[in-house]
Each structure stands twice: as C-alpha cells, then as structure tokens.
Amino acid sequence: MEYIYQIKNSDYETKKVVAPDMGAALYKYKKYIDEHISIDYSSQEIYENVTSCELVGVYQENDMIM
C-alpha cells in the first residue's frame, strides 16, 4: 500500500510524495532535490532544513502526486 506524505522545508517548497513509508518518502524527496535544484545551491543543505514529514492519507490511483 502506498501513502501520501507532505514534506515541509523551511528553505524550499512544500511537496507531497507518494511512498510506502516515511523513510522512502524522505529518500524520494532528497532525490527530487538532487535532480531539480540549481547548481548554485547545496541539495544537502536544503534537505537538512526539512521541518516535518506528515502522513496525509492513502494514495489513490487517480491522485496526481510526485
């Protein structure tokens, strides 16, 4: 079963991520930052400013989320 997690970051945008557990959601978020952040910024520094990762609900096939 897949869940929706909302990850808030004080230095970056809030994102919703679909994953089977919180660890996988944070991993997926870090990978997203690594691939989408400008070379002028440190992805690790941004990742370290995650303020929360909350379970939002169960993922449904028709949900449009990362």
HUTABEL-V631854 format. One record per residue. N is the residue number from 1. SS is DSSP state (H for helix, E for strand, C for the rest). PHI is phi as a letter, one per 20 degrees, with the letter a starting at -180 (none if undefined). Layout:
n=N ss=SS phi=PHI
n=N ss=SS phi=PHI
This chain:
n=1 ss=C phi=none
n=2 ss=C phi=d
n=3 ss=E phi=c
n=4 ss=E phi=d
n=5 ss=E phi=d
n=6 ss=E phi=d
n=7 ss=E phi=d
n=8 ss=E phi=d
n=9 ss=E phi=c
n=10 ss=C phi=f
n=11 ss=C phi=d
n=12 ss=C phi=b
n=13 ss=C phi=f
n=14 ss=C phi=f
n=15 ss=E phi=c
n=16 ss=E phi=d
n=17 ss=E phi=c
n=18 ss=E phi=d
n=19 ss=E phi=a
n=20 ss=C phi=f
n=21 ss=C phi=b
n=22 ss=H phi=f
n=23 ss=H phi=f
n=24 ss=H phi=f
n=25 ss=H phi=f
n=26 ss=H phi=f
n=27 ss=H phi=f
n=28 ss=H phi=f
n=29 ss=H phi=f
n=30 ss=H phi=f
n=31 ss=H phi=f
n=32 ss=H phi=g
n=33 ss=H phi=f
n=34 ss=H phi=g
n=35 ss=H phi=e
n=36 ss=H phi=d
n=37 ss=C phi=e
n=38 ss=C phi=f
n=39 ss=C phi=f
n=40 ss=C phi=f
n=41 ss=C phi=d
n=42 ss=C phi=e
n=43 ss=H phi=f
n=44 ss=H phi=f
n=45 ss=H phi=f
n=46 ss=H phi=f
n=47 ss=H phi=f
n=48 ss=C phi=f
n=49 ss=C phi=e
n=50 ss=E phi=f
n=51 ss=E phi=e
n=52 ss=E phi=a
n=53 ss=E phi=c
n=54 ss=E phi=d
n=55 ss=E phi=f
n=56 ss=E phi=e
n=57 ss=E phi=r
n=58 ss=E phi=e
n=59 ss=C phi=f
n=60 ss=C phi=d
n=61 ss=C phi=g
n=62 ss=C phi=e
n=63 ss=C phi=f
n=64 ss=C phi=d
n=65 ss=C phi=c
n=66 ss=C phi=g
